[in-house]
Amino acid sequence: MSDLPDELRGLPLHDLHAELGGKMVPFAGYEMPVQYSPGVMKEHLHTRAAAGLFDVSHMGQVILRGADAETLALGLEGLIPAAVLGLAEGRQRYGLLTNDEGGILDDLMFANRGDHLFVVVNAACKAADIAHMRAALPGIDVVEVTDRCLLALQGPGAEAVLARLAPEVAAMRFMDVATVVLEGAECWISRSGYTGEDGYEISVPNDAAEALARRLLADEAVLPIGLGARDSLRLEAGLCLYGHDIDTTTTPVEAALHWSIQKARRTGGARAGGFPGAERVLAELEGGASRLRVGLRPGGRAPMREGVALFQGDEALGRITSGAFAPSLQIPISMGYVPRALATPGTVIEAELRGKRAPVTVDSLPFLPANFKR
């Protein structure tokens, strides 16, 4: 019997995870596999070397439909700093929902699928995100997709694996989206992911998901991958985890996510501002933020995890927001926020763990270069 809380929701592929030996844990209101029998280290390294299959069906899948494409794009631009208008059909972009103070309500992906926008949001935020969009977007239909699973096939072998089922996916570039038939099912595919590797995210009808997952896992290049390796992979890639590295108290500029704000939305741009918190965010884009998210390399072999306090002498600087041992690099790595003056790579500060101080070196992000197919 499971000792997990009764209110946890199960994934549509729960039985398959159990069959595969997945160790189930609570995450964002769901019962999810944290690892399988190979363990986090082997799953992580296998994804970097070949291909890993992740079940991310807990994520929120949302369709936005409006009277016309321009109305729809400008509506979403009223909630996020990214440029939606002008995003070509069949392309996807990263965005941030902001609040009136410029803090981040959630990070998301949005894709132009012709007659609608397809948005993927974080599981823990999806109810609030959908309510927020419905309240703020009158005249736009905001529909949660509940009859589809979301699978991520990641790693340098992902293209070859998926192309064996649908050769046309090999021509897709990073952040392309397409509708592709896989194992007889209509799938919505993007060439993207959250590991720093090449790969695809696949929205597949619930009733076809198990057959597709089994077909992918039958390929000798593919292993099932749990939440543990997903976390260490995204940390090596310098990617944020909502609720940890970013939240309502962090702005896009502080979080070093300024690259997600296109020129059109910045001061002097064709559609500058117009999103919640624009005054602060635009000011920080021009003049800089007082603190910045940075990479951190602790000395020694022990990882310094979320919550560890950072200091320079007697001055408290902030806290580590994510930390783990990096299997690909064989060293501990962390991320956290430090004052802008201390954000230069090579700067040495201190972390306090169990009452003892230890040196930590500021590093650039990502820790490991991305392998996207541009």
GUVEXLUM-491988 format. One record per residue (C-alpha): residue in three letters; z, x, y. Coordinates in Angstrom, 3 decimals, always signed. Layout:
# GUVEXLUM-491988
<rec r="ALA" up="Z" east="X" north="Y"/>
...
# end
This chain:
# GUVEXLUM-491988
<rec r="MET" up="+0.000" east="+0.000" north="+0.000"/>
<rec r="SER" up="-0.659" east="+1.067" north="+3.589"/>
<rec r="ASP" up="+2.321" east="+1.749" north="+5.848"/>
<rec r="LEU" up="+0.132" east="+1.262" north="+8.933"/>
<rec r="PRO" up="+0.967" east="-1.535" north="+11.415"/>
<rec r="ASP" up="-0.276" east="-4.993" north="+10.411"/>
<rec r="GLU" up="-2.053" east="-5.569" north="+13.730"/>
<rec r="LEU" up="-4.506" east="-2.706" north="+13.195"/>
<rec r="ARG" up="-8.133" east="-3.731" north="+12.787"/>
<rec r="GLY" up="-10.186" east="-2.351" north="+9.938"/>
<rec r="LEU" up="-13.666" east="-0.923" north="+10.328"/>
<rec r="PRO" up="-16.518" east="-2.758" north="+8.576"/>
<rec r="LEU" up="-16.933" east="+0.346" north="+6.381"/>
<rec r="HIS" up="-13.214" east="+0.593" north="+5.537"/>
<rec r="ASP" up="-13.770" east="+0.316" north="+1.787"/>
<rec r="LEU" up="-16.348" east="+3.095" north="+1.866"/>
<rec r="HIS" up="-13.923" east="+5.379" north="+3.718"/>
<rec r="ALA" up="-11.275" east="+4.654" north="+1.081"/>
<rec r="GLU" up="-13.768" east="+5.383" north="-1.707"/>
<rec r="LEU" up="-14.642" east="+8.684" north="-0.020"/>
<rec r="GLY" up="-10.961" east="+9.688" north="+0.078"/>
<rec r="GLY" up="-10.427" east="+9.164" north="+3.788"/>
<rec r="LYS" up="-6.851" east="+9.548" north="+5.031"/>
<rec r="MET" up="-6.371" east="+6.520" north="+7.253"/>
<rec r="VAL" up="-4.406" east="+6.632" north="+10.520"/>
<rec r="PRO" up="-4.006" east="+4.301" north="+13.515"/>
<rec r="PHE" up="-6.327" east="+5.063" north="+16.447"/>
<rec r="ALA" up="-7.107" east="+2.851" north="+19.454"/>
<rec r="GLY" up="-5.985" east="-0.250" north="+17.554"/>
<rec r="TYR" up="-8.014" east="+0.531" north="+14.434"/>
<rec r="GLU" up="-7.314" east="+1.994" north="+11.019"/>
<rec r="MET" up="-9.592" east="+5.032" north="+10.884"/>
<rec r="PRO" up="-10.130" east="+8.116" north="+8.718"/>
<rec r="VAL" up="-8.608" east="+11.234" north="+10.268"/>
<rec r="GLN" up="-10.014" east="+13.450" north="+7.504"/>
<rec r="TYR" up="-11.449" east="+13.486" north="+4.001"/>
<rec r="SER" up="-10.676" east="+15.759" north="+1.065"/>
<rec r="PRO" up="-12.355" east="+18.917" north="+2.484"/>
<rec r="GLY" up="-9.954" east="+18.834" north="+5.462"/>
<rec r="VAL" up="-10.430" east="+19.129" north="+9.213"/>
<rec r="MET" up="-11.403" east="+22.815" north="+9.243"/>
<rec r="LYS" up="-14.194" east="+22.483" north="+6.652"/>
<rec r="GLU" up="-15.446" east="+19.223" north="+8.153"/>
<rec r="HIS" up="-15.639" east="+20.844" north="+11.587"/>
<rec r="LEU" up="-17.507" east="+23.937" north="+10.364"/>
<rec r="HIS" up="-19.850" east="+21.857" north="+8.203"/>
<rec r="THR" up="-20.861" east="+19.795" north="+11.245"/>
<rec r="ARG" up="-21.595" east="+22.976" north="+13.211"/>
<rec r="ALA" up="-23.657" east="+24.384" north="+10.299"/>
<rec r="ALA" up="-25.385" east="+21.332" north="+8.777"/>
<rec r="ALA" up="-24.725" east="+17.634" north="+9.478"/>
<rec r="GLY" up="-21.702" east="+15.358" north="+9.652"/>
<rec r="LEU" up="-21.560" east="+11.558" north="+9.559"/>
<rec r="PHE" up="-18.967" east="+9.882" north="+11.779"/>
<rec r="ASP" up="-18.056" east="+6.199" north="+11.811"/>
<rec r="VAL" up="-17.431" east="+5.328" north="+15.467"/>
<rec r="SER" up="-17.680" east="+1.565" north="+15.032"/>
<rec r="HIS" up="-14.415" east="+1.131" north="+16.935"/>
<rec r="MET" up="-16.315" east="+1.879" north="+20.146"/>
<rec r="GLY" up="-17.348" east="-1.054" north="+22.308"/>
<rec r="GLN" up="-21.050" east="-1.954" north="+22.279"/>
<rec r="VAL" up="-22.047" east="-4.132" north="+25.226"/>
<rec r="ILE" up="-25.326" east="-5.668" north="+26.414"/>
<rec r="LEU" up="-25.887" east="-6.413" north="+30.113"/>
<rec r="ARG" up="-28.680" east="-8.830" north="+31.051"/>
<rec r="GLY" up="-29.705" east="-9.865" north="+34.578"/>
<rec r="ALA" up="-32.369" east="-11.859" north="+36.360"/>
<rec r="ASP" up="-34.453" east="-8.705" north="+36.794"/>
<rec r="ALA" up="-34.154" east="-4.975" north="+36.193"/>
<rec r="GLU" up="-33.364" east="-4.071" north="+39.798"/>
<rec r="THR" up="-30.601" east="-6.652" north="+40.150"/>
<rec r="LEU" up="-29.105" east="-5.445" north="+36.878"/>
<rec r="ALA" up="-29.245" east="-1.754" north="+37.837"/>
<rec r="LEU" up="-27.800" east="-2.290" north="+41.300"/>
<rec r="GLY" up="-25.076" east="-4.470" north="+39.844"/>
<rec r="LEU" up="-23.894" east="-1.707" north="+37.527"/>
<rec r="GLU" up="-24.211" east="+0.827" north="+40.362"/>
<rec r="GLY" up="-21.541" east="-1.220" north="+42.137"/>
<rec r="LEU" up="-19.088" east="-0.164" north="+39.421"/>
<rec r="ILE" up="-20.084" east="+3.443" north="+38.632"/>
<rec r="PRO" up="-21.115" east="+6.492" north="+40.702"/>
<rec r="ALA" up="-24.108" east="+7.277" north="+38.477"/>
<rec r="ALA" up="-27.670" east="+6.285" north="+39.369"/>
<rec r="VAL" up="-28.800" east="+3.356" north="+37.217"/>
<rec r="LEU" up="-31.822" east="+2.328" north="+39.254"/>
<rec r="GLY" up="-34.652" east="+4.676" north="+38.352"/>
<rec r="LEU" up="-33.393" east="+5.439" north="+34.846"/>
<rec r="ALA" up="-36.557" east="+5.229" north="+32.773"/>
<rec r="GLU" up="-36.876" east="+2.747" north="+29.950"/>
<rec r="GLY" up="-35.918" east="+4.470" north="+26.713"/>
<rec r="ARG" up="-33.446" east="+6.830" north="+28.417"/>
<rec r="GLN" up="-29.647" east="+7.022" north="+28.443"/>
<rec r="ARG" up="-27.134" east="+8.423" north="+30.925"/>
<rec r="TYR" up="-23.393" east="+9.211" north="+31.075"/>
<rec r="GLY" up="-21.309" east="+7.279" north="+33.590"/>
<rec r="LEU" up="-17.785" east="+6.589" north="+34.805"/>
<rec r="LEU" up="-16.128" east="+3.313" north="+35.742"/>
<rec r="THR" up="-13.965" east="+4.052" north="+38.801"/>
<rec r="ASN" up="-11.133" east="+2.213" north="+40.547"/>
<rec r="ASP" up="-10.521" east="+1.771" north="+44.266"/>
<rec r="GLU" up="-8.660" east="+5.100" north="+44.427"/>
<rec r="GLY" up="-11.523" east="+6.990" north="+42.794"/>
<rec r="GLY" up="-9.673" east="+7.261" north="+39.469"/>
<rec r="ILE" up="-11.503" east="+6.855" north="+36.177"/>
<rec r="LEU" up="-11.109" east="+3.542" north="+34.338"/>
<rec r="ASP" up="-13.303" east="+4.713" north="+31.459"/>
<rec r="ASP" up="-16.251" east="+6.919" north="+30.646"/>
<rec r="LEU" up="-19.309" east="+5.398" north="+29.026"/>
<rec r="MET" up="-22.948" east="+5.715" north="+28.064"/>
<rec r="PHE" up="-25.595" east="+3.323" north="+29.414"/>
<rec r="ALA" up="-29.179" east="+3.026" north="+28.243"/>
<rec r="ASN" up="-32.220" east="+1.290" north="+29.699"/>
<rec r="ARG" up="-33.631" east="-0.784" north="+26.841"/>
<rec r="GLY" up="-36.263" east="-2.594" north="+28.903"/>
<rec r="ASP" up="-34.992" east="-6.139" north="+29.368"/>
<rec r="HIS" up="-31.319" east="-5.122" north="+29.220"/>
<rec r="LEU" up="-28.841" east="-2.292" north="+29.561"/>
<rec r="PHE" up="-26.954" east="-1.177" north="+26.464"/>
<rec r="VAL" up="-23.514" east="+0.232" north="+27.245"/>
<rec r="VAL" up="-21.088" east="+2.016" north="+24.911"/>
<rec r="VAL" up="-17.440" east="+2.187" north="+26.024"/>
<rec r="ASN" up="-14.234" east="+3.584" north="+24.539"/>
<rec r="ALA" up="-12.374" east="+1.488" north="+21.996"/>
<rec r="ALA" up="-8.985" east="+1.484" north="+23.739"/>
<rec r="CYS" up="-10.614" east="+0.354" north="+26.997"/>
<rec r="LYS" up="-13.270" east="-2.051" north="+25.776"/>
<rec r="ALA" up="-11.403" east="-5.328" north="+26.377"/>
<rec r="ALA" up="-10.445" east="-4.257" north="+29.902"/>
<rec r="ASP" up="-13.934" east="-2.835" north="+30.582"/>
<rec r="ILE" up="-15.676" east="-6.033" north="+29.494"/>
<rec r="ALA" up="-13.297" east="-8.190" north="+31.559"/>
<rec r="HIS" up="-13.840" east="-5.882" north="+34.549"/>
<rec r="MET" up="-17.626" east="-6.072" north="+34.245"/>
<rec r="ARG" up="-17.620" east="-9.848" north="+33.826"/>
<rec r="ALA" up="-15.434" east="-10.305" north="+36.900"/>
<rec r="ALA" up="-17.425" east="-7.874" north="+39.045"/>
<rec r="LEU" up="-20.958" east="-8.769" north="+37.962"/>
<rec r="PRO" up="-21.604" east="-12.447" north="+38.748"/>
<rec r="GLY" up="-24.998" east="-13.562" north="+37.580"/>
<rec r="ILE" up="-25.149" east="-10.847" north="+34.929"/>
<rec r="ASP" up="-24.480" east="-11.686" north="+31.293"/>
<rec r="VAL" up="-21.969" east="-9.262" north="+29.736"/>
<rec r="VAL" up="-22.090" east="-9.658" north="+25.955"/>
<rec r="GLU" up="-20.001" east="-7.668" north="+23.477"/>
<rec r="VAL" up="-21.943" east="-6.762" north="+20.362"/>
<rec r="THR" up="-19.685" east="-7.467" north="+17.384"/>
<rec r="ASP" up="-22.207" east="-7.618" north="+14.534"/>
<rec r="ARG" up="-23.152" east="-3.924" north="+14.553"/>
<rec r="CYS" up="-21.542" east="-0.710" north="+13.357"/>
<rec r="LEU" up="-21.973" east="+2.553" north="+15.232"/>
<rec r="LEU" up="-22.589" east="+5.724" north="+13.224"/>
<rec r="ALA" up="-23.026" east="+9.254" north="+14.595"/>
<rec r="LEU" up="-25.031" east="+11.846" north="+12.670"/>
<rec r="GLN" up="-24.281" east="+15.218" north="+14.251"/>
<rec r="GLY" up="-25.182" east="+18.848" north="+13.661"/>
<rec r="PRO" up="-28.204" east="+21.184" north="+13.549"/>
<rec r="GLY" up="-29.372" east="+19.497" north="+10.345"/>
<rec r="ALA" up="-29.228" east="+15.971" north="+11.777"/>
<rec r="GLU" up="-32.881" east="+15.826" north="+12.795"/>
<rec r="ALA" up="-34.177" east="+16.834" north="+9.373"/>
<rec r="VAL" up="-31.841" east="+14.401" north="+7.622"/>
<rec r="LEU" up="-32.736" east="+11.379" north="+9.740"/>
<rec r="ALA" up="-36.440" east="+12.278" north="+9.871"/>
<rec r="ARG" up="-36.543" east="+11.946" north="+6.085"/>
<rec r="LEU" up="-35.862" east="+8.226" north="+6.655"/>
<rec r="ALA" up="-37.874" east="+7.821" north="+9.875"/>
<rec r="PRO" up="-40.149" east="+10.734" north="+10.888"/>
<rec r="GLU" up="-40.499" east="+9.446" north="+14.472"/>
<rec r="VAL" up="-36.913" east="+10.405" north="+15.367"/>
<rec r="ALA" up="-37.905" east="+14.095" north="+15.393"/>
<rec r="ALA" up="-39.855" east="+13.539" north="+18.608"/>
<rec r="MET" up="-36.861" east="+12.117" north="+20.472"/>
<rec r="ARG" up="-35.258" east="+14.322" north="+23.151"/>
<rec r="PHE" up="-31.615" east="+14.518" north="+24.175"/>
<rec r="MET" up="-30.619" east="+11.152" north="+25.720"/>
<rec r="ASP" up="-33.730" east="+9.318" north="+24.496"/>
<rec r="VAL" up="-33.139" east="+5.865" north="+23.009"/>
<rec r="ALA" up="-35.398" east="+3.964" north="+20.616"/>
<rec r="THR" up="-35.484" east="+1.083" north="+18.168"/>
<rec r="VAL" up="-36.160" east="+2.451" north="+14.684"/>
<rec r="VAL" up="-36.194" east="+0.815" north="+11.256"/>
<rec r="LEU" up="-33.864" east="+2.622" north="+8.834"/>
<rec r="GLU" up="-33.483" east="+1.390" north="+5.259"/>
<rec r="GLY" up="-35.103" east="-1.879" north="+6.286"/>
<rec r="ALA" up="-32.722" east="-2.542" north="+9.194"/>
<rec r="GLU" up="-33.488" east="-2.544" north="+12.913"/>
<rec r="CYS" up="-31.374" east="+0.242" north="+14.397"/>
<rec r="TRP" up="-30.812" east="+1.177" north="+18.034"/>
<rec r="ILE" up="-30.773" east="+4.970" north="+18.128"/>
<rec r="SER" up="-29.939" east="+7.469" north="+20.843"/>
<rec r="ARG" up="-30.318" east="+11.234" north="+20.559"/>
<rec r="SER" up="-26.807" east="+12.011" north="+21.700"/>
<rec r="GLY" up="-23.252" east="+12.425" north="+20.482"/>
<rec r="TYR" up="-19.898" east="+13.913" north="+21.389"/>
<rec r="THR" up="-19.725" east="+17.167" north="+19.464"/>
<rec r="GLY" up="-21.884" east="+19.519" north="+21.525"/>
<rec r="GLU" up="-24.404" east="+19.547" north="+18.679"/>
<rec r="ASP" up="-27.799" east="+17.945" north="+18.368"/>
<rec r="GLY" up="-27.619" east="+14.560" north="+16.726"/>
<rec r="TYR" up="-28.016" east="+10.807" north="+16.891"/>
<rec r="GLU" up="-25.870" east="+7.737" north="+17.445"/>
<rec r="ILE" up="-27.074" east="+4.784" north="+15.400"/>
<rec r="SER" up="-26.203" east="+1.140" north="+16.063"/>
<rec r="VAL" up="-26.872" east="-0.632" north="+12.780"/>
<rec r="PRO" up="-26.277" east="-4.281" north="+11.736"/>
<rec r="ASN" up="-22.970" east="-4.674" north="+9.903"/>
<rec r="ASP" up="-24.638" east="-6.014" north="+6.778"/>
<rec r="ALA" up="-26.918" east="-2.950" north="+6.551"/>
<rec r="ALA" up="-24.391" east="-0.288" north="+7.566"/>
<rec r="GLU" up="-23.003" east="+0.603" north="+4.146"/>
<rec r="ALA" up="-26.440" east="+1.085" north="+2.596"/>
<rec r="LEU" up="-27.500" east="+3.310" north="+5.481"/>
<rec r="ALA" up="-24.284" east="+5.334" north="+5.383"/>
<rec r="ARG" up="-24.616" east="+5.875" north="+1.631"/>
<rec r="ARG" up="-28.255" east="+6.923" north="+2.016"/>
<rec r="LEU" up="-27.325" east="+9.482" north="+4.673"/>
<rec r="LEU" up="-24.362" east="+10.766" north="+2.657"/>
<rec r="ALA" up="-26.609" east="+11.184" north="-0.384"/>
<rec r="ASP" up="-28.360" east="+13.997" north="+1.497"/>
<rec r="GLU" up="-26.802" east="+17.306" north="+0.450"/>
<rec r="ALA" up="-26.667" east="+18.410" north="+4.106"/>
<rec r="VAL" up="-24.309" east="+15.562" north="+5.085"/>
<rec r="LEU" up="-20.534" east="+15.199" north="+4.751"/>
<rec r="PRO" up="-18.330" east="+12.378" north="+6.081"/>
<rec r="ILE" up="-16.278" east="+13.572" north="+9.056"/>
<rec r="GLY" up="-12.971" east="+12.192" north="+10.330"/>
<rec r="LEU" up="-11.215" east="+11.928" north="+13.677"/>
<rec r="GLY" up="-9.532" east="+15.317" north="+13.333"/>
<rec r="ALA" up="-12.780" east="+17.278" north="+13.333"/>
<rec r="ARG" up="-14.275" east="+14.933" north="+15.914"/>
<rec r="ASP" up="-11.479" east="+15.979" north="+18.265"/>
<rec r="SER" up="-11.789" east="+19.735" north="+17.671"/>
<rec r="LEU" up="-15.588" east="+19.555" north="+17.959"/>
<rec r="ARG" up="-15.503" east="+17.763" north="+21.320"/>
<rec r="LEU" up="-12.792" east="+20.125" north="+22.605"/>
<rec r="GLU" up="-14.903" east="+23.202" north="+21.791"/>
<rec r="ALA" up="-17.735" east="+21.453" north="+23.652"/>
<rec r="GLY" up="-15.470" east="+20.962" north="+26.694"/>
<rec r="LEU" up="-15.787" east="+17.163" north="+26.495"/>
<rec r="CYS" up="-13.105" east="+14.807" north="+27.792"/>
<rec r="LEU" up="-11.064" east="+12.362" north="+25.735"/>
<rec r="TYR" up="-10.211" east="+9.283" north="+27.776"/>
<rec r="GLY" up="-6.490" east="+8.707" north="+28.198"/>
<rec r="HIS" up="-5.828" east="+12.413" north="+27.776"/>
<rec r="ASP" up="-8.158" east="+14.588" north="+29.878"/>
<rec r="ILE" up="-9.244" east="+11.765" north="+32.178"/>
<rec r="ASP" up="-7.568" east="+8.526" north="+33.269"/>
<rec r="THR" up="-6.924" east="+6.413" north="+36.359"/>
<rec r="THR" up="-5.142" east="+9.336" north="+38.057"/>
<rec r="THR" up="-8.104" east="+11.740" north="+37.778"/>
<rec r="THR" up="-11.265" east="+11.577" north="+39.860"/>
<rec r="PRO" up="-14.749" east="+12.570" north="+38.681"/>
<rec r="VAL" up="-14.658" east="+15.707" north="+40.821"/>
<rec r="GLU" up="-11.184" east="+16.764" north="+39.655"/>
<rec r="ALA" up="-12.353" east="+16.254" north="+36.073"/>
<rec r="ALA" up="-15.390" east="+18.519" north="+36.650"/>
<rec r="LEU" up="-17.656" east="+15.545" north="+35.919"/>
<rec r="HIS" up="-19.421" east="+15.740" north="+39.289"/>
<rec r="TRP" up="-22.689" east="+16.416" north="+37.431"/>
<rec r="SER" up="-22.667" east="+12.746" north="+36.352"/>
<rec r="ILE" up="-23.164" east="+11.641" north="+39.976"/>
<rec r="GLN" up="-26.850" east="+11.913" north="+40.859"/>
<rec r="LYS" up="-28.170" east="+12.837" north="+44.317"/>
<rec r="ALA" up="-29.091" east="+9.234" north="+45.147"/>
<rec r="ARG" up="-25.426" east="+8.184" north="+45.030"/>
<rec r="ARG" up="-24.079" east="+11.123" north="+47.063"/>
<rec r="THR" up="-23.708" east="+11.429" north="+50.830"/>
<rec r="GLY" up="-27.194" east="+11.374" north="+52.347"/>
<rec r="GLY" up="-28.705" east="+9.869" north="+49.205"/>
<rec r="ALA" up="-30.808" east="+6.711" north="+49.049"/>
<rec r="ARG" up="-27.899" east="+4.630" north="+47.694"/>
<rec r="ALA" up="-24.880" east="+6.713" north="+48.682"/>
<rec r="GLY" up="-21.484" east="+5.260" north="+47.824"/>
<rec r="GLY" up="-21.127" east="+1.571" north="+47.102"/>
<rec r="PHE" up="-18.889" east="+2.113" north="+44.061"/>
<rec r="PRO" up="-15.084" east="+1.764" north="+43.842"/>
<rec r="GLY" up="-13.291" east="+4.778" north="+45.306"/>
<rec r="ALA" up="-16.488" east="+6.086" north="+46.903"/>
<rec r="GLU" up="-14.760" east="+7.334" north="+50.062"/>
<rec r="ARG" up="-12.527" east="+9.729" north="+48.125"/>
<rec r="VAL" up="-15.123" east="+10.746" north="+45.534"/>
<rec r="LEU" up="-17.813" east="+11.493" north="+48.122"/>
<rec r="ALA" up="-15.321" east="+13.461" north="+50.228"/>
<rec r="GLU" up="-14.362" east="+15.554" north="+47.196"/>
<rec r="LEU" up="-18.015" east="+16.159" north="+46.359"/>
<rec r="GLU" up="-18.481" east="+17.550" north="+49.867"/>
<rec r="GLY" up="-15.207" east="+19.427" north="+50.345"/>
<rec r="GLY" up="-13.850" east="+19.969" north="+46.852"/>
<rec r="ALA" up="-10.862" east="+18.517" north="+45.017"/>
<rec r="SER" up="-7.357" east="+19.958" north="+45.251"/>
<rec r="ARG" up="-7.187" east="+20.452" north="+41.476"/>
<rec r="LEU" up="-9.743" east="+20.929" north="+38.708"/>
<rec r="ARG" up="-10.008" east="+20.502" north="+34.954"/>
<rec r="VAL" up="-10.463" east="+23.929" north="+33.363"/>
<rec r="GLY" up="-10.610" east="+25.578" north="+29.990"/>
<rec r="LEU" up="-7.502" east="+27.494" north="+28.933"/>
<rec r="ARG" up="-7.128" east="+30.236" north="+26.317"/>
<rec r="PRO" up="-3.569" east="+30.811" north="+25.123"/>
<rec r="GLY" up="-2.668" east="+34.234" north="+23.807"/>
<rec r="GLY" up="-1.867" east="+34.612" north="+20.120"/>
<rec r="ARG" up="-2.907" east="+32.219" north="+17.352"/>
<rec r="ALA" up="-0.741" east="+29.153" north="+17.985"/>
<rec r="PRO" up="-2.449" east="+26.272" north="+19.818"/>
<rec r="MET" up="-0.866" east="+24.811" north="+22.942"/>
<rec r="ARG" up="-1.279" east="+21.061" north="+22.815"/>
<rec r="GLU" up="-1.196" east="+18.128" north="+25.189"/>
<rec r="GLY" up="+1.890" east="+17.940" north="+27.384"/>
<rec r="VAL" up="+2.701" east="+21.663" north="+27.589"/>
<rec r="ALA" up="+3.675" east="+22.485" north="+31.195"/>
<rec r="LEU" up="+1.723" east="+25.064" north="+33.227"/>
<rec r="PHE" up="+3.290" east="+27.376" north="+35.822"/>
<rec r="GLN" up="+2.619" east="+30.226" north="+38.194"/>
<rec r="GLY" up="+5.997" east="+31.793" north="+38.774"/>
<rec r="ASP" up="+8.335" east="+28.999" north="+39.876"/>
<rec r="GLU" up="+5.496" east="+26.687" north="+40.853"/>
<rec r="ALA" up="+4.710" east="+23.849" north="+38.437"/>
<rec r="LEU" up="+0.930" east="+23.520" north="+38.244"/>
<rec r="GLY" up="+0.384" east="+20.662" north="+35.832"/>
<rec r="ARG" up="+0.113" east="+20.118" north="+32.102"/>
<rec r="ILE" up="-2.259" east="+20.770" north="+29.241"/>
<rec r="THR" up="-4.255" east="+17.626" north="+28.483"/>
<rec r="SER" up="-5.865" east="+18.668" north="+25.161"/>
<rec r="GLY" up="-5.312" east="+21.592" north="+22.836"/>
<rec r="ALA" up="-6.140" east="+22.663" north="+19.291"/>
<rec r="PHE" up="-7.178" east="+25.584" north="+17.146"/>
<rec r="ALA" up="-10.948" east="+26.066" north="+17.472"/>
<rec r="PRO" up="-12.433" east="+26.569" north="+13.975"/>
<rec r="SER" up="-15.775" east="+27.853" north="+15.298"/>
<rec r="LEU" up="-14.112" east="+30.464" north="+17.513"/>
<rec r="GLN" up="-11.022" east="+31.162" north="+15.401"/>
<rec r="ILE" up="-8.762" east="+31.011" north="+18.466"/>
<rec r="PRO" up="-6.579" east="+28.370" north="+20.116"/>
<rec r="ILE" up="-8.152" east="+26.545" north="+23.075"/>
<rec r="SER" up="-6.890" east="+23.978" north="+25.563"/>
<rec r="MET" up="-7.891" east="+22.069" north="+28.672"/>
<rec r="GLY" up="-5.785" east="+21.085" north="+31.652"/>
<rec r="TYR" up="-5.643" east="+20.752" north="+35.431"/>
<rec r="VAL" up="-4.785" east="+23.565" north="+37.836"/>
<rec r="PRO" up="-4.992" east="+23.935" north="+41.634"/>
<rec r="ARG" up="-8.506" east="+24.791" north="+42.812"/>
<rec r="ALA" up="-7.367" east="+28.237" north="+43.952"/>
<rec r="LEU" up="-6.400" east="+29.085" north="+40.375"/>
<rec r="ALA" up="-9.455" east="+27.580" north="+38.669"/>
<rec r="THR" up="-11.506" east="+30.790" north="+38.571"/>
<rec r="PRO" up="-12.171" east="+32.018" north="+35.011"/>
<rec r="GLY" up="-10.012" east="+35.021" north="+34.198"/>
<rec r="THR" up="-7.016" east="+33.812" north="+36.212"/>
<rec r="VAL" up="-3.800" east="+34.238" north="+34.226"/>
<rec r="ILE" up="-1.095" east="+31.588" north="+34.510"/>
<rec r="GLU" up="+1.823" east="+30.658" north="+32.235"/>
<rec r="ALA" up="+2.574" east="+27.848" north="+29.819"/>
<rec r="GLU" up="+6.113" east="+26.866" north="+28.866"/>
<rec r="LEU" up="+6.656" east="+25.901" north="+25.260"/>
<rec r="ARG" up="+10.144" east="+25.205" north="+23.889"/>
<rec r="GLY" up="+11.708" east="+26.882" north="+26.909"/>
<rec r="LYS" up="+9.668" east="+30.081" north="+26.650"/>
<rec r="ARG" up="+6.805" east="+31.184" north="+28.903"/>
<rec r="ALA" up="+3.555" east="+32.627" north="+27.556"/>
<rec r="PRO" up="+0.388" east="+33.768" north="+29.350"/>
<rec r="VAL" up="-2.659" east="+31.487" north="+29.400"/>
<rec r="THR" up="-6.051" east="+32.532" north="+30.753"/>
<rec r="VAL" up="-8.304" east="+30.134" north="+32.660"/>
<rec r="ASP" up="-11.723" east="+29.938" north="+31.014"/>
<rec r="SER" up="-15.040" east="+28.293" north="+31.818"/>
<rec r="LEU" up="-16.223" east="+25.186" north="+29.975"/>
<rec r="PRO" up="-17.657" east="+24.573" north="+27.473"/>
<rec r="PHE" up="-15.984" east="+27.014" north="+25.120"/>
<rec r="LEU" up="-19.062" east="+26.822" north="+22.888"/>
<rec r="PRO" up="-22.603" east="+26.339" north="+24.278"/>
<rec r="ALA" up="-24.249" east="+22.992" north="+23.530"/>
<rec r="ASN" up="-27.152" east="+22.757" north="+21.093"/>
<rec r="PHE" up="-28.888" east="+19.668" north="+22.452"/>
<rec r="LYS" up="-32.656" east="+19.203" north="+22.047"/>
<rec r="ARG" up="-33.851" east="+18.957" north="+25.645"/>
# end
